[in-house]
Amino acid sequence: MSFTALPPEAVPALMTGKIAPNPAQPGRADAFLPSPCIQNHAANLAFLPDGTLTCVWFGGTMEGMGDISVYMSRLTPGADQWSEAEKLSDDPAKSEQNPLIFNAPDGNVWLLYTSQTSGDQDGSVVKFRISEDGGKTFGAVRLLCDLPGTFVRQPVIVNSAGTWLLPAFRCVSLPGQRWSGDADTAGVLVSRDQGRSWTMVDVPESLGAVHMNIIPLNGSKMVAFFRNRFSEHVLSSESGDNGESWSAPKPVNLPNNNSSIQATKLGDGRIAMVYNHSNAETSDARRESLYDEIESDKGEAKAAETPVATRRKAVWGVPRAPLSLAISTNGGQSFDSHIDLDTGDGYCLSNNSKDSLNREFSYPSITEGPDGTLHIAYTYYRRAIKYVRLPSDVAI
């Protein structure tokens, strides 16, 4: 099954939030979320305590720029249209990215996101705001982790002991070089006091494994999935002690193009993952780095005094398409069936949304509703956030 991509110039007029049936797939419905921004990217879905479905993302002119802020749209129970976007962060000196919503056990709702200058991900910190009224309003901006280069993307997990696990990754720049993802590793921010303090626990042998996505299985067992900086395969790691320690990441049988993935455990025990079914073997398209269109606030990198040991380079520019949904029936050991949700050329050699140069489908989020309905959101051309609703019995 395939879906014909829209021309970039057609997208802005569709950003009304109105949900409409998609005749290409029985039971499916789509919408483009409202936004005042030229660029919209990195969606994350979550239900609030009252059943409202929220989507948070970042928007502005271009990823890494100082006008990038966090936005939220809401879909109230029974509604057929997403609300107008609400701006939830506003530091004019920072690029505020990768937001996520966390429903804490005490009933508070947390908004977490990263904050950096320009394209300097190695200087990023994690900030948060707390809502005490079920996500209707949020309190003051506070600092969660000031370890430079800390990035988040995936949901917080609370294990059976009540410990909070926030998947993270470390953006590391090499001597004499601007950050480009070559040395990034994975970790988990652990809190045993309901978010008052956090400790970073590194994932062993995790070079190139980022966007860690933790899925509880049975008992104390968990599995995690990762984006692969080297554009080979989705990676996975296992924990047998409630997420306190993790095995070294290894490939699973899904390709990855150095773009985000997200998975969730369904009510019937299966694991559903949304991802790009492509990798470096499927295309020779390359770009230097994620931020090669903007200047670093640190100025030009100085040459290293001593040669840097030869290491693998992160792979950027592999097309971010198709956007696919895969299912595992064995706890994430393998994914043996998939369908495409959007197809196109996935061009991502530029992040330029103003001139409609980017044509990627990327950074998906997926969650299951109480009735088994699948809710999915993702970047459409970096111009809009697209929402897709699928019935519980969708054929995959």
N, C-alpha and C positions, 0 to 999 in steps of 0.2 A: 504494500500500500504506500502511495506517495502523495505529497501535498505540494501544490504549486506555490512557490514563494511569490509574495507581492513585490511590485516595484517599490524601491525605497521611498519615492515621493508620495506614494499612496498611504503610507502608514500614519502620518500625523492626523489625518482626518478621521481615522478609525479609533483614536485614543479617547473614547467616550466612556469606557468602563462597562458598556452594555454587553451582556452575555447573550450570544446567539448560537443556535444549532449550527454545527459544521456538517454539511451533507456528505463530506468525504468519508465519514466514519459514523455508523449508527450509534446514537446515544451520546455522542461527543458535543460539547459546547465550548466556544472560544470567546475571549474578550481581550482588548488592549487597554491596559490601565491608564487612567488620566494622569498627565504629568505636565508641569510647566517647563520642563527641561529639554534641552536639545539632545543630551545623552542620558540614557537610563540603563542601569546595569546591576547585576548581582542581587537578584531577588531571593528572598527567603519567606516562606509561608509558615504561619502558625495560627492556631485557634486561641482565642481569648477565653477566659472562664465562662462568659455568657454565650459562647457558641459563635461569636463573630470570627470570621476568617480574616486574618490580616496578611498583607504583603508589605515587606519593607525592602528597600533597595537604595542605591545611591544615584544621584542625578546632578547634572551641571553641564558644563561645556565639554570637558574631556577628562577622563580618569587621570588622577594625579594633580589636577589644577586646584587652586585654592577655593574655587566656587563649588566644588563637589560637596554635597551635603546628603544627609539621610532623609528619606521620605517614607511615608506609610499611606496605604490605602486600605479600606475596610469593606468587607462584604458581610452585611448583617444577615442573620438567619432568614431564609425565605426571599431575600432580595435577588433581583436579576441585574443589578448594576453596581459596580465598584464605586466607592466614594471618591471625591476629589482628593488629590494628594495633600498630605499634611507634612510640613517640613519639621523634622525633629532634631536637627543639629544645624549649627550656623556659626562656625568659626571661620572667618574670612581668610585666615592665614593657613588653614589646614585643608587637606583633601581627606574627607571623612567617608569611609568605605566599609564594605562587607558587613552590613547590619544583620542582626538576628534578634529574635524575640525568645525569651525564656520565661515560662510559667513556673515560678519558684513554689516549693511545697507549702510555704506560708501564705500563699495567695497573692503575693506581689508579682508584678509583671516587670521583667527586666528588658531593657533595650541595650544591646552591646554593639560596639562598632570600633573600627580602627581609625587612627588619626596620624597623618604624616604630612611632611612638606614636599611639594612637587612630586617627582617620581622616586623619592628616596624611601623605598620600603624598608631599608635596613635601619631607618630611624623611627619606624612606626611604634605607637603605643596603643593600648586598648582602653577605651572609655566606656562608661555606662550611665544610664538613667533608670530610675525605679518609679513605677507607677503603683500607687496604693489604692487605686480605684478601678482595678480590673482592666487597665490599659486605656482608660479614657484620657488621662493626662499623665505627664511624666515630670519627675522632679529634676533637681539640678544635675548638671553634668559632673561626673566624678571619674577619677582615674582608677582603673582596675589593675592594670599591669604596666609598669614603666620600664620594663626590660626592652631596650631598643631593638627593633626588628621583629617584635611579636605581632603576629597577624592571626585573625580568627575568620571563620567562614561558616562552620557547621554548628548544629544545635548543642546545647548543654545537656548532658545526661546525668541523672541522679541514680546512683547504684542502690542496691538493697540495704546497704549500711547507712544510707543518707548522705554519702559523700558526693559532692558535685564534681563532674568531669567536664571541662571545657576544652575541646580539641583545639590545638594551636599549631602554628608552624613558625619557624625561625628564619627570617630573611637576613641572610649574611652576605656582606660584600667582601670580595677578596682584595688583598693589598694592591693599591694602585689602580683599582677598577671600580667603576660604578656598579651598583647592584644590578644583576641581570638574572638571578635565580639559580646560578650554577652551584651554590653551596648551601641551599636551603635544606632544612631538616624538620622533622616532626616532633611534637611534644604534646603533653596534656597538662593544662593548668588545673590543679587539684585544690579544692577547698573543703575542709572538714568543719568549718564554722559558719555555714550558710552564706558564703560569699564575702565574709569580712576580711579574709586573707587567702592568698593563693600561693601555691608552690609549683614550679615547673618540673615535670617529670619527662625526661627525654625518651623518645622511642629509639631503640638501638638500631644501628645500621640503616638509618632512614634518609640518607642523602637522596635528594630529589623527590621525596615523598611528602606531599603537602595537601592541605584541605582535608585533614583526617576527619572521617565521618564514622562515629561510633554507633553500633547497633547492638543492644542487649539481646542475647539469645535465651538460653535456659540456665537457671541457677546463677552461678558466678561467671558463666561463659559470655564473652562478647567477641564481636568481630568488628574490624574497622576497615574502611576503604579509603584510598588515597588517589589524588591526582598525581600524575607522573611528569616531572619537569623535563624528562628526556623523551617524551612523546612516544612511548612504547605501549604499555598496557596499564590498565587500572591495577593498583597494588592493594594487597590486603594484609592485615596483621590480626593476631588473635590474643586474647587475654583469658586466663582461667582463674583470675583472682579479683573479679569485679572491677577490672580496669585499672588496677594498681600497677601492673606491669604488662609489657607487650612484647610479642615476638617481632623479629625483623620482618619488614614488609617484603612480600613476594608477589609475583604477577598472578592475576586471574585471567580468565579467557575472554576479556573484553579489551578492545583497543582504547588508548587514551592519547589525546593530542595536546597535552599540557594545557587542558582547560578543566574547569570545575565539573564535579559529579555530585550527585546526592542520592542517597538510598534511604529507605524506610522499611521497617518490618510491618507487614500487613497483619490484619486480624486472624487470618488463616495460617500464619506462620511463614509464608513465603516472604522473600525480600525483593522489593521492587527498586530498581535503580534507573535514574535518568542521566544521560551522558551523550557525548558525541561519538558515533561509531566511525572513528577515523584515527589515524596516527601517522607518524613520520614516514612509514612505509607506503602510505597511500598517496603521498604528495611530496613534491620537492619545494613547495612554497616555503620561504624562510624570511624572517626579519631579524634585526640585530637583537632587539629586546622589546619588552612591553612598552617602555617609555622612550623609544627612540625619536618621538615627535616633540618632546618637551625637554627643557633644560633642567638639570639638577640645581637645587638651591645651594649645593655644596661647591659649585663651580666645577672646573675641569679636574678630573682625577689625576693625581700625581703618579708618576711612574714608580713602580715598586723598587725599593733599594736592592732587593734580592729577587731573583726569578721565582715566579709562582710555579709550584709543581704542576705538571701537566694533569689536567682533570677534564672530565666530560663537560661539555657546554649544554646549558639548557636550550631546548629547541622551541623557537617561537615562530608563529606564522602558518602552521599547519591549519587548513580550513576547519572552521568550527561548524561542521554540518556533516551528515544529518544530525538532528537532535532525536535521540532514540530512547525507548523504554524497554528495559530487560527485566527478566524474572529469574530468580533462583529458588529452587525447591529444596536445596540441601544446605541451608544456613550460610550461603554465600561462597561455598566452595567452588561453584561454577554457575554460569548464567547461560542457559541453553536455548532460550528463545527471546526474540526481541521484535519490536515494531518501530517504525519511524513516525515521529510526531510532526516534524517539519523537515523539508528537504530543499536544497539550494546549493549554490557553490560555496557558501560559508566563508567568503573572502574576509580575512582579518589581518592583512598586511598594513592596515591603518586603523587607528581608533577614531578617526574623524567622522563624527556624526553630523556636524554642521553641513558638510558637503555631500552627505549620504554615501561616503566611500566604503563604510563597513557593512558587511552583509552576513554577519555571524548569527547563529542560534546557539546560545551558550548559557553557562552558569545557572543550571536548573535547580529548582526546589520541588520537593514532592512531599505530600502528607495525605493521610487517609482520613476521611470523615467518619463520624460515628456510624453512618449507614453503609460504609464500605466504598463510598465514592472516592475516586482518586482526584486530587487537586494538584496541579502542576503549574509552575510559573517559570519563565525564563526570558533571557535577553533576546530581543528581536532586532537585529541590525544595530545594536547599541542605540537605537532610536526609541524603543518602547519596551515595556515589560508585557509579555503575552501570557495570558492565563488560559489553561486548558482543563476542562472537567471531563472525566471519563467515568462510565458506569462501572460498578464493582465486577461485573461479569465480562469486561472487555476481553476480547480474544487476543492473546499474546503468544 
